[in-house]
Amino acid sequence: MSGEGSAGRERKAQNNFMLRMWVIDQLGPIAEDLDWSPEALATHTLFELSLTPHQARALGGHWAELSIDQISELRRHKNLTAHVERLAAHLQPSALRDQLLEWAQARRYLP
């Protein structure tokens, strides 16, 4: 599949997040390298999202009534947040961790 366009960029972001999460899970965080920092991964993940957890959950509650484009956007958010629950376990209590946990809850409502 081509890596061009928004679909390619989204796929690359998702793969990047999942690889970074795997390394953090398996080898632990590396404080001096932002690629393997849970805080950096959390920040990068949240930056990629255009909806808030509340918006995504509200739309996801009636996703079958939405347009194909809206459903695709919800799927994009679900894919980009696949790692957030595991990532939150690597963070100290903070606003950042709370946002990830909100996304973990919102994902349950997404198609």
Secondary structure, 3 states (H helix, E strand, C coil): CCCCHHHHHHHHHHHHHHHHHHHHHHHCCCCCCHHHCHHHHHHHHHHHCCCCHHHHHHHHCCHHHCCHHHHHHHHHHHHHCCCHHHHHCCCCCCHHHHHHHHHHHHHCCCC
